[in-house]
Amino acid sequence: QYRAQWPAVQLNFYQKGATELAAALRDRQIDVAFTCPLRAEGLDLTQNLLESERMVLVVPVSHPSARRQTVSLCSLQDRPLIVASHGLVAHPFENTLNEACRQEGFSPRIVQMCPEYVLALNLVTAGVGLTFVPEYMANIRSDALCSLAVRAQTPLTVELFFVKRAREDSPLIENLKKVAVSAFAKPKGHAQTLALAGSVPQS
């Protein structure tokens, strides 16, 4: 949509971990990031929520729960879990998962942290454990994996933000923000990548 409206503007895309995105914004290597909430202390960033995406549990097709549509969070007690960290020591979803499990009376058994969702899915395929991914990724590796909705007292979600430097008044960036807000206001069916940074040239 952005390219169609402003074809003279060049867009460059980069995929990085959340911590790297924050540093890239600070150092003006990129102008905009689409990411989970950043630790913005001292970075002078503006973060606008685009969407809160439901997380689903991914299991191998051979898993006993694979034929179900939903599973309770409490049934995952003592199950080996893989959590994507995206370069953060404590990813926001990990905090959400810990709190949701605490309300169910147990602590999650996290056996592996990894830097991205795709790697987490590969580890599930390899039998390392189970993982959570945003719902839009539910059909990846559908030949080997199944996704299940999770019943829990605390909703298991991950947030996607449009992040830019505070007081950045470039019309190029503001136009991109308007397109992004409009796109995410539409019904489901998109396929976004949480750690995707869009660099908008300043000239």
GROMACS elastic network, one bead per residue, 0.5 to 0.9 nm:
[ bonds ]
;  ai    aj funct       b0    kb
    1     4     6  0.51255   500
    1     5     6  0.63522   500
    1     6     6  0.86167   500
    1   179     6  0.70011   500
    1   183     6  0.87447   500
    2     5     6  0.52888   500
    2     6     6  0.59477   500
    2     7     6  0.76681   500
    2     9     6  0.87861   500
    2   175     6  0.78462   500
    2   176     6  0.65193   500
    2   179     6  0.65353   500
    2   180     6  0.88529   500
    3     6     6  0.52042   500
    3     8     6  0.79273   500
    3     9     6  0.72798   500
    3    10     6  0.82197   500
    3    11     6  0.81487   500
    4     7     6  0.56920   500
    5     8     6  0.89875   500
    6     9     6  0.58091   500
    6    10     6  0.89133   500
    6   172     6  0.88978   500
    7    10     6  0.75858   500
    9   172     6  0.79714   500
    9   200     6  0.76194   500
    9   201     6  0.73447   500
    9   203     6  0.83848   500
   10   199     6  0.86017   500
   10   200     6  0.68273   500
   10   201     6  0.66312   500
   11   198     6  0.66962   500
   11   199     6  0.59583   500
   11   200     6  0.55229   500
   11   201     6  0.72310   500
   12    30     6  0.88471   500
   12   197     6  0.84617   500
   12   198     6  0.59606   500
   12   199     6  0.50584   500
   12   200     6  0.68362   500
   12   201     6  0.82822   500
   13    30     6  0.89733   500
   13   196     6  0.69997   500
   13   197     6  0.57854   500
   13   199     6  0.60113   500
   13   200     6  0.89594   500
   14    30     6  0.86802   500
   14   195     6  0.85396   500
   14   196     6  0.60263   500
   14   197     6  0.52300   500
   14   198     6  0.65813   500
   14   199     6  0.77231   500
   15    21     6  0.85699   500
   15   193     6  0.86346   500
   15   194     6  0.89724   500
   15   195     6  0.57588   500
   15   197     6  0.60303   500
   15   198     6  0.88333   500
   16    19     6  0.81488   500
   16    20     6  0.59579   500
   16    21     6  0.61191   500
   16    86     6  0.80552   500
   16    87     6  0.84524   500
   16   195     6  0.58586   500
   16   196     6  0.68032   500
   16   197     6  0.73471   500
   17    20     6  0.52399   500
   17    21     6  0.62289   500
   17    22     6  0.88493   500
   17    35     6  0.87090   500
   17    85     6  0.84687   500
   17    88     6  0.76429   500
   17   115     6  0.72870   500
   17   116     6  0.81675   500
   17   195     6  0.61093   500
   17   196     6  0.87512   500
   18    21     6  0.50097   500
   18    22     6  0.63679   500
   18    23     6  0.88014   500
   18    33     6  0.89107   500
   18    35     6  0.65715   500
   18    36     6  0.70726   500
   18    37     6  0.81726   500
   18    38     6  0.65159   500
   18    39     6  0.87498   500
   18    85     6  0.88529   500
   18    86     6  0.58184   500
   18    87     6  0.59691   500
   18    88     6  0.66953   500
   18   195     6  0.65191   500
   19    22     6  0.52341   500
   19    23     6  0.64677   500
   19    24     6  0.86895   500
   19    38     6  0.72283   500
   19    39     6  0.78193   500
   19    86     6  0.78929   500
   19    87     6  0.59513   500
   19    88     6  0.62363   500
   20    23     6  0.51142   500
   20    24     6  0.60340   500
   20    25     6  0.86062   500
   20    87     6  0.76306   500
   21    25     6  0.61387   500
   21    26     6  0.85350   500
   21    30     6  0.80327   500
   21    32     6  0.88353   500
   21    33     6  0.66478   500
   21    34     6  0.89804   500
   21    35     6  0.82115   500
   21    38     6  0.83955   500
   21   195     6  0.80601   500
   21   196     6  0.88122   500
   21   197     6  0.71458   500
   22    25     6  0.52308   500
   22    26     6  0.62463   500
   22    27     6  0.86983   500
   22    33     6  0.82327   500
   22    38     6  0.66358   500
   22    39     6  0.76957   500
   22    40     6  0.74484   500
   22    43     6  0.75889   500
   22    45     6  0.85403   500
   22   163     6  0.89015   500
   23    27     6  0.60829   500
   23    28     6  0.84556   500
   23    29     6  0.84724   500
   23    43     6  0.83087   500
   24    27     6  0.51152   500
   24    28     6  0.59542   500
   24    30     6  0.56937   500
   24    31     6  0.82875   500
   25    28     6  0.50307   500
   25    29     6  0.61342   500
   25    30     6  0.53484   500
   25    31     6  0.60244   500
   25    32     6  0.70882   500
   25    33     6  0.77560   500
   25    43     6  0.84563   500
   25    45     6  0.82744   500
   25   163     6  0.86516   500
   25   164     6  0.70589   500
   25   165     6  0.67068   500
   26    29     6  0.77690   500
   26    30     6  0.84942   500
   26    43     6  0.62523   500
   26    44     6  0.81326   500
   26    45     6  0.83260   500
   26   165     6  0.74152   500
   27    30     6  0.78653   500
   28    31     6  0.63927   500
   28   165     6  0.88166   500
   29   199     6  0.77938   500
   30    33     6  0.76125   500
   30   164     6  0.89698   500
   30   197     6  0.72170   500
   30   198     6  0.69154   500
   30   200     6  0.71386   500
   30   201     6  0.84985   500
   31   163     6  0.85582   500
   31   164     6  0.62018   500
   31   165     6  0.73699   500
   31   173     6  0.74747   500
   31   197     6  0.82067   500
   31   198     6  0.69772   500
   31   199     6  0.50704   500
   31   200     6  0.57041   500
   31   201     6  0.76975   500
   31   202     6  0.85985   500
   32   162     6  0.70431   500
   32   163     6  0.56494   500
   32   165     6  0.78562   500
   32   173     6  0.73691   500
   32   176     6  0.88812   500
   32   177     6  0.89322   500
   32   197     6  0.60442   500
   32   198     6  0.54137   500
   32   199     6  0.59193   500
   32   200     6  0.71563   500
   33   161     6  0.78065   500
   33   162     6  0.59359   500
   33   163     6  0.50740   500
   33   164     6  0.66481   500
   33   195     6  0.76541   500
   33   196     6  0.65052   500
   33   198     6  0.59106   500
   33   199     6  0.79506   500
   34    50     6  0.89300   500
   34   160     6  0.66421   500
   34   161     6  0.56140   500
   34   163     6  0.63933   500
   34   193     6  0.79818   500
   34   194     6  0.60764   500
   34   195     6  0.61519   500
   34   196     6  0.54804   500
   34   197     6  0.55655   500
   34   198     6  0.74272   500
   35    38     6  0.75221   500
   35   159     6  0.80057   500
   35   160     6  0.53737   500
   35   161     6  0.53592   500
   35   162     6  0.68713   500
   35   163     6  0.75047   500
   35   193     6  0.82244   500
   35   196     6  0.67438   500
   35   197     6  0.76980   500
   36    86     6  0.89691   500
   36    91     6  0.85441   500
   36    92     6  0.75742   500
   36   158     6  0.72221   500
   36   159     6  0.55726   500
   36   161     6  0.58302   500
   36   162     6  0.88225   500
   36   194     6  0.66132   500
   36   195     6  0.75157   500
   37    40     6  0.84204   500
   37    47     6  0.74790   500
   37    49     6  0.86307   500
   37    92     6  0.73800   500
   37   159     6  0.70222   500
   37   160     6  0.71214   500
   37   161     6  0.63105   500
   37   163     6  0.85625   500
   38    41     6  0.88678   500
   38    45     6  0.88034   500
   38    47     6  0.81207   500
   38   161     6  0.87153   500
   38   163     6  0.83575   500
   39    42     6  0.89055   500
   39    43     6  0.82705   500
   40    43     6  0.50981   500
   40    44     6  0.65856   500
   40    45     6  0.61008   500
   40    46     6  0.84874   500
   40    47     6  0.88762   500
   41    44     6  0.72078   500
   41    45     6  0.85347   500
   42    45     6  0.84341   500
   43   165     6  0.80265   500
   43   166     6  0.88146   500
   44   164     6  0.89678   500
   44   165     6  0.62251   500
   44   166     6  0.55215   500
   44   167     6  0.86849   500
   45   163     6  0.67670   500
   45   164     6  0.57367   500
   45   167     6  0.85109   500
   46   162     6  0.82097   500
   46   163     6  0.56543   500
   46   164     6  0.54444   500
   46   165     6  0.58436   500
   46   166     6  0.50046   500
   46   167     6  0.81791   500
   47   161     6  0.60004   500
   47   162     6  0.57431   500
   47   164     6  0.67247   500
   47   165     6  0.86854   500
   47   166     6  0.87368   500
   48   160     6  0.85897   500
   48   161     6  0.53029   500
   48   162     6  0.51031   500
   48   163     6  0.63602   500
   48   164     6  0.88074   500
   48   177     6  0.89691   500
   48   181     6  0.89822   500
   49    52     6  0.78373   500
   49   159     6  0.71181   500
   49   160     6  0.61200   500
   49   162     6  0.63924   500
   49   163     6  0.87471   500
   49   181     6  0.87108   500
   50   159     6  0.76559   500
   50   160     6  0.56223   500
   50   161     6  0.52791   500
   50   162     6  0.64956   500
   50   180     6  0.75290   500
   50   181     6  0.61042   500
   50   184     6  0.61688   500
   50   185     6  0.79817   500
   51   158     6  0.84042   500
   51   159     6  0.58089   500
   51   160     6  0.52903   500
   51   161     6  0.71705   500
   51   184     6  0.66537   500
   51   185     6  0.82733   500
   52   157     6  0.61690   500
   52   158     6  0.56947   500
   52   160     6  0.63351   500
   53   134     6  0.60181   500
   53   135     6  0.67530   500
   53   136     6  0.81760   500
   53   156     6  0.85854   500
   53   157     6  0.53040   500
   53   158     6  0.53120   500
   53   159     6  0.60909   500
   53   160     6  0.75895   500
   54   133     6  0.84390   500
   54   134     6  0.58247   500
   54   135     6  0.56924   500
   54   136     6  0.86824   500
   54   149     6  0.86692   500
   54   155     6  0.76861   500
   54   156     6  0.61006   500
   54   158     6  0.65682   500
   54   159     6  0.88566   500
   55   132     6  0.59071   500
   55   133     6  0.53019   500
   55   135     6  0.54750   500
   55   136     6  0.88553   500
   55   149     6  0.76904   500
   55   150     6  0.79411   500
   55   155     6  0.85840   500
   55   156     6  0.55542   500
   55   157     6  0.51413   500
   55   158     6  0.67634   500
   56   131     6  0.82903   500
   56   132     6  0.53549   500
   56   133     6  0.56349   500
   56   134     6  0.61896   500
   56   135     6  0.57073   500
   56   137     6  0.88790   500
   56   138     6  0.72422   500
   56   147     6  0.60387   500
   56   148     6  0.55643   500
   56   149     6  0.50981   500
   56   150     6  0.62729   500
   56   156     6  0.79793   500
   56   157     6  0.87422   500
   57    70     6  0.88781   500
   57    71     6  0.83531   500
   57   130     6  0.70891   500
   57   131     6  0.57638   500
   57   133     6  0.67478   500
   57   134     6  0.89716   500
   57   138     6  0.87226   500
   57   146     6  0.81944   500
   57   147     6  0.54042   500
   57   148     6  0.50933   500
   57   149     6  0.64073   500
   57   150     6  0.66486   500
   58    66     6  0.87615   500
   58   121     6  0.75903   500
   58   124     6  0.75763   500
   58   130     6  0.59211   500
   58   131     6  0.53504   500
   58   132     6  0.59093   500
   58   133     6  0.72108   500
   58   138     6  0.76619   500
   58   145     6  0.65156   500
   58   146     6  0.55931   500
   58   148     6  0.64146   500
   59    62     6  0.80662   500
   59    63     6  0.62194   500
   59    65     6  0.77723   500
   59    66     6  0.65237   500
   59   121     6  0.88385   500
   59   124     6  0.66188   500
   59   125     6  0.80549   500
   59   129     6  0.79628   500
   59   130     6  0.54418   500
   59   131     6  0.71845   500
   59   144     6  0.87410   500
   59   145     6  0.56564   500
   59   146     6  0.53943   500
   59   147     6  0.63643   500
   59   148     6  0.79401   500
   60    63     6  0.52890   500
   60    64     6  0.89697   500
   60    66     6  0.69331   500
   60   124     6  0.65253   500
   60   125     6  0.60556   500
   60   126     6  0.88442   500
   60   127     6  0.76420   500
   60   130     6  0.79549   500
   60   144     6  0.59665   500
   60   146     6  0.60691   500
   60   147     6  0.87695   500
   61    64     6  0.83327   500
   61    65     6  0.85623   500
   61    66     6  0.54722   500
   61    67     6  0.80555   500
   61   125     6  0.89277   500
   61   142     6  0.85100   500
   61   143     6  0.78344   500
   61   144     6  0.55321   500
   61   145     6  0.50108   500
   61   146     6  0.56806   500
   62    65     6  0.84142   500
   62    66     6  0.67056   500
   62   144     6  0.83280   500
   62   145     6  0.84022   500
   63    66     6  0.52266   500
   63    67     6  0.83930   500
   63   146     6  0.87715   500
   64    67     6  0.73796   500
   64    68     6  0.86494   500
   65    68     6  0.54733   500
   65    69     6  0.84541   500
   65    70     6  0.85060   500
   65    71     6  0.75481   500
   65   146     6  0.89817   500
   65   148     6  0.83982   500
   66    69     6  0.79607   500
   66   145     6  0.81573   500
   66   146     6  0.58322   500
   66   147     6  0.76015   500
   66   148     6  0.76781   500
   67   146     6  0.81047   500
   67   148     6  0.89278   500
   68    71     6  0.72346   500
   68   148     6  0.69859   500
   69   147     6  0.78450   500
   69   148     6  0.52720   500
   69   149     6  0.63013   500
   69   150     6  0.88801   500
   70   147     6  0.86820   500
   70   148     6  0.50006   500
   70   150     6  0.56220   500
   70   151     6  0.69461   500
   71    74     6  0.86333   500
   71    75     6  0.71681   500
   71    76     6  0.85207   500
   71   148     6  0.65042   500
   71   149     6  0.63269   500
   71   150     6  0.50929   500
   71   151     6  0.61015   500
   72    75     6  0.54451   500
   72    76     6  0.73885   500
   72   149     6  0.84667   500
   72   150     6  0.55316   500
   72   152     6  0.63388   500
   73    76     6  0.55088   500
   73    77     6  0.76437   500
   73   100     6  0.81667   500
   73   101     6  0.71796   500
   73   104     6  0.76037   500
   73   150     6  0.60203   500
   73   151     6  0.58405   500
   73   152     6  0.54734   500
   73   153     6  0.86750   500
   74    77     6  0.56734   500
   74   101     6  0.72359   500
   74   104     6  0.60074   500
   74   105     6  0.80199   500
   74   106     6  0.78605   500
   74   151     6  0.86285   500
   74   152     6  0.77915   500
   75    78     6  0.85247   500
   75    79     6  0.82526   500
   76    79     6  0.51289   500
   76    80     6  0.82301   500
   76    81     6  0.85823   500
   76   108     6  0.77845   500
   76   109     6  0.86766   500
   77    80     6  0.86126   500
   77   101     6  0.83611   500
   77   106     6  0.66648   500
   77   107     6  0.74426   500
   77   108     6  0.64580   500
   77   109     6  0.72626   500
   78    81     6  0.87753   500
   78   106     6  0.87670   500
   78   107     6  0.84277   500
   78   108     6  0.70042   500
   78   109     6  0.56844   500
   79   108     6  0.78345   500
   79   109     6  0.62600   500
   79   110     6  0.84186   500
   79   129     6  0.74377   500
   79   130     6  0.76426   500
   80   108     6  0.81618   500
   80   109     6  0.54599   500
   80   110     6  0.59601   500
   80   111     6  0.56995   500
   80   112     6  0.83499   500
   80   128     6  0.74536   500
   80   130     6  0.62722   500
   80   131     6  0.86629   500
   81   108     6  0.73830   500
   81   109     6  0.59382   500
   81   111     6  0.57312   500
   81   112     6  0.68851   500
   81   113     6  0.88527   500
   81   128     6  0.82002   500
   81   129     6  0.51603   500
   81   131     6  0.55674   500
   81   132     6  0.83548   500
   82   109     6  0.87783   500
   82   110     6  0.58701   500
   82   111     6  0.60807   500
   82   113     6  0.58812   500
   82   114     6  0.74109   500
   82   120     6  0.63217   500
   82   121     6  0.88447   500
   82   123     6  0.78915   500
   82   124     6  0.78931   500
   82   128     6  0.78596   500
   82   129     6  0.60326   500
   82   130     6  0.58262   500
   82   132     6  0.75912   500
   83    91     6  0.87303   500
   83    93     6  0.84196   500
   83    94     6  0.70460   500
   83   110     6  0.69827   500
   83   111     6  0.84032   500
   83   112     6  0.64705   500
   83   113     6  0.50345   500
   83   114     6  0.64020   500
   83   115     6  0.86422   500
   83   116     6  0.87247   500
   83   117     6  0.82085   500
   83   120     6  0.70509   500
   83   130     6  0.87158   500
   83   131     6  0.61253   500
   83   132     6  0.69134   500
   83   133     6  0.88189   500
   84    87     6  0.85802   500
   84    91     6  0.77009   500
   84    93     6  0.85790   500
   84    94     6  0.83512   500
   84   112     6  0.85251   500
   84   113     6  0.57362   500
   84   115     6  0.54769   500
   84   116     6  0.52480   500
   84   117     6  0.56839   500
   84   118     6  0.89530   500
   84   119     6  0.82672   500
   84   120     6  0.64546   500
   84   131     6  0.82404   500
   84   132     6  0.81790   500
   84   133     6  0.83756   500
   85    88     6  0.54082   500
   85    89     6  0.69961   500
   85    90     6  0.68146   500
   85    91     6  0.51308   500
   85    92     6  0.85426   500
   85    93     6  0.83960   500
   85    94     6  0.78321   500
   85   113     6  0.61672   500
   85   114     6  0.57880   500
   85   115     6  0.51769   500
   85   116     6  0.67666   500
   85   117     6  0.86710   500
   86    89     6  0.87417   500
   86    91     6  0.71139   500
   86   114     6  0.73270   500
   86   116     6  0.55257   500
   86   117     6  0.83414   500
   86   195     6  0.75804   500
   87    90     6  0.86995   500
   87    91     6  0.80402   500
   87   114     6  0.82864   500
   87   115     6  0.56760   500
   87   116     6  0.84010   500
   88    91     6  0.53515   500
   88    92     6  0.86887   500
   88   115     6  0.84220   500
   90    93     6  0.82738   500
   90    94     6  0.63766   500
   90    95     6  0.70543   500
   91    94     6  0.52266   500
   91    95     6  0.67429   500
   91    96     6  0.89615   500
   92    95     6  0.52083   500
   92    96     6  0.64078   500
   92    97     6  0.87439   500
   92   158     6  0.74757   500
   92   159     6  0.85685   500
   93    97     6  0.59885   500
   93    98     6  0.84445   500
   93   156     6  0.77720   500
   93   157     6  0.71168   500
   93   158     6  0.59185   500
   93   159     6  0.86144   500
   94    97     6  0.50344   500
   94    98     6  0.60823   500
   94    99     6  0.85949   500
   95    98     6  0.51403   500
   95    99     6  0.62282   500
   95   100     6  0.85977   500
   96    99     6  0.52331   500
   96   100     6  0.60946   500
   96   101     6  0.85874   500
   96   154     6  0.80139   500
   96   155     6  0.83928   500
   96   156     6  0.67096   500
   96   157     6  0.77305   500
   96   158     6  0.85112   500
   97   100     6  0.50828   500
   97   101     6  0.60767   500
   97   102     6  0.84479   500
   97   108     6  0.76029   500
   97   154     6  0.86035   500
   97   156     6  0.67945   500
   98   101     6  0.52464   500
   98   102     6  0.60730   500
   98   103     6  0.87553   500
   98   106     6  0.87651   500
   98   107     6  0.64749   500
   98   108     6  0.64914   500
   99   103     6  0.63470   500
   99   104     6  0.87610   500
   99   107     6  0.86284   500
   99   154     6  0.77544   500
  100   103     6  0.52947   500
  100   104     6  0.65788   500
  100   105     6  0.89701   500
  100   152     6  0.68811   500
  100   153     6  0.67023   500
  100   154     6  0.51482   500
  100   155     6  0.76355   500
  100   156     6  0.75749   500
  101   105     6  0.63292   500
  101   106     6  0.54776   500
  101   107     6  0.56659   500
  101   108     6  0.63242   500
  101   152     6  0.83480   500
  101   153     6  0.89377   500
  101   154     6  0.85902   500
  102   106     6  0.52767   500
  102   107     6  0.59663   500
  102   108     6  0.84243   500
  103   106     6  0.76007   500
  103   152     6  0.88228   500
  103   153     6  0.71614   500
  103   154     6  0.78319   500
  104   107     6  0.86655   500
  104   152     6  0.78824   500
  104   153     6  0.75855   500
  107   110     6  0.89380   500
  110   113     6  0.74625   500
  110   129     6  0.88437   500
  111   128     6  0.81697   500
  111   129     6  0.75564   500
  112   120     6  0.87322   500
  112   128     6  0.82405   500
  112   129     6  0.82732   500
  113   120     6  0.82949   500
  114   117     6  0.78059   500
  114   119     6  0.68549   500
  114   120     6  0.64176   500
  115   118     6  0.89188   500
  115   119     6  0.73786   500
  115   120     6  0.81656   500
  116   119     6  0.56109   500
  116   120     6  0.64919   500
  116   121     6  0.89928   500
  116   195     6  0.86539   500
  117   121     6  0.62548   500
  117   122     6  0.87093   500
  117   131     6  0.86708   500
  117   132     6  0.83169   500
  117   133     6  0.64753   500
  117   134     6  0.88068   500
  117   137     6  0.87739   500
  118   121     6  0.50930   500
  118   122     6  0.63467   500
  118   123     6  0.87304   500
  118   140     6  0.87021   500
  119   122     6  0.50004   500
  119   123     6  0.62342   500
  119   124     6  0.86999   500
  120   123     6  0.50764   500
  120   124     6  0.63573   500
  120   125     6  0.87688   500
  120   129     6  0.89867   500
  120   130     6  0.84101   500
  120   131     6  0.65582   500
  120   132     6  0.84458   500
  120   133     6  0.85990   500
  121   124     6  0.50523   500
  121   125     6  0.63405   500
  121   126     6  0.86928   500
  121   130     6  0.83357   500
  121   131     6  0.70843   500
  121   132     6  0.87960   500
  121   133     6  0.84283   500
  121   140     6  0.83791   500
  121   141     6  0.80513   500
  121   145     6  0.81749   500
  122   125     6  0.50132   500
  122   126     6  0.62607   500
  122   127     6  0.88084   500
  122   141     6  0.88315   500
  123   127     6  0.63620   500
  123   128     6  0.54712   500
  123   129     6  0.69874   500
  123   130     6  0.82417   500
  123   131     6  0.87055   500
  124   127     6  0.51140   500
  124   128     6  0.55805   500
  124   129     6  0.53151   500
  124   130     6  0.55298   500
  124   131     6  0.68613   500
  124   145     6  0.79554   500
  125   128     6  0.76502   500
  125   129     6  0.84955   500
  125   130     6  0.89675   500
  125   141     6  0.87961   500
  125   144     6  0.66498   500
  125   145     6  0.69553   500
  126   129     6  0.82308   500
  127   130     6  0.80743   500
  132   135     6  0.89534   500
  132   147     6  0.87214   500
  133   136     6  0.81373   500
  133   137     6  0.64284   500
  133   138     6  0.72311   500
  133   147     6  0.88274   500
  133   158     6  0.88850   500
  134   137     6  0.57300   500
  134   138     6  0.71543   500
  134   157     6  0.76212   500
  134   158     6  0.70884   500
  135   138     6  0.51883   500
  135   139     6  0.85889   500
  135   147     6  0.84587   500
  135   149     6  0.87914   500
  136   139     6  0.75955   500
  136   140     6  0.89518   500
  136   188     6  0.84205   500
  136   189     6  0.75025   500
  136   190     6  0.72090   500
  136   191     6  0.59906   500
  136   192     6  0.76869   500
  137   140     6  0.56975   500
  137   191     6  0.75995   500
  137   192     6  0.88847   500
  138   141     6  0.85130   500
  138   142     6  0.79190   500
  138   145     6  0.88305   500
  138   146     6  0.75784   500
  138   147     6  0.56886   500
  138   148     6  0.85377   500
  139   142     6  0.52185   500
  139   143     6  0.89597   500
  139   145     6  0.82450   500
  139   146     6  0.78219   500
  139   147     6  0.76822   500
  140   143     6  0.84116   500
  140   145     6  0.78033   500
  141   144     6  0.56184   500
  141   145     6  0.57781   500
  141   146     6  0.83323   500
  142   145     6  0.50788   500
  142   146     6  0.62706   500
  142   147     6  0.86077   500
  143   146     6  0.83096   500
  150   155     6  0.85096   500
  150   156     6  0.76935   500
  151   154     6  0.86173   500
  151   155     6  0.79419   500
  151   156     6  0.87621   500
  152   155     6  0.61403   500
  152   156     6  0.74982   500
  159   194     6  0.88846   500
  160   194     6  0.65585   500
  161   194     6  0.86700   500
  162   177     6  0.71443   500
  162   180     6  0.78791   500
  162   181     6  0.85910   500
  163   166     6  0.89401   500
  164   167     6  0.87859   500
  164   168     6  0.72444   500
  164   173     6  0.81784   500
  165   168     6  0.56102   500
  166   169     6  0.85837   500
  168   173     6  0.80599   500
  168   174     6  0.87609   500
  169   172     6  0.86356   500
  169   173     6  0.75505   500
  169   174     6  0.71967   500
  170   173     6  0.54538   500
  170   174     6  0.64100   500
  170   175     6  0.87033   500
  170   202     6  0.74249   500
  171   175     6  0.58990   500
  171   176     6  0.84639   500
  172   175     6  0.52959   500
  172   176     6  0.63665   500
  172   177     6  0.87757   500
  172   200     6  0.69028   500
  172   201     6  0.80296   500
  172   202     6  0.74691   500
  173   176     6  0.50611   500
  173   177     6  0.61890   500
  173   178     6  0.87275   500
  173   200     6  0.67764   500
  173   202     6  0.88511   500
  174   178     6  0.62983   500
  174   179     6  0.87470   500
  175   178     6  0.51575   500
  175   179     6  0.63546   500
  175   180     6  0.86943   500
  176   179     6  0.51243   500
  176   180     6  0.61531   500
  176   181     6  0.86428   500
  176   200     6  0.86366   500
  177   180     6  0.50679   500
  177   181     6  0.61087   500
  177   182     6  0.84945   500
  178   181     6  0.52214   500
  178   182     6  0.61133   500
  178   183     6  0.85491   500
  179   182     6  0.51400   500
  179   183     6  0.60440   500
  179   184     6  0.86958   500
  180   183     6  0.50571   500
  180   184     6  0.62124   500
  180   185     6  0.85262   500
  181   184     6  0.54132   500
  181   185     6  0.61882   500
  182   185     6  0.51678   500
  182   186     6  0.68645   500
  183   186     6  0.56342   500
  183   187     6  0.87874   500
  183   190     6  0.86280   500
  184   187     6  0.76598   500
  184   188     6  0.81969   500
  184   190     6  0.82076   500
  185   188     6  0.88919   500
  186   189     6  0.87767   500
  186   190     6  0.89580   500
  187   190     6  0.82834   500
  188   191     6  0.89368   500
  192   196     6  0.82009   500
  193   196     6  0.56157   500
  194   197     6  0.87536   500
  200   203     6  0.88962   500
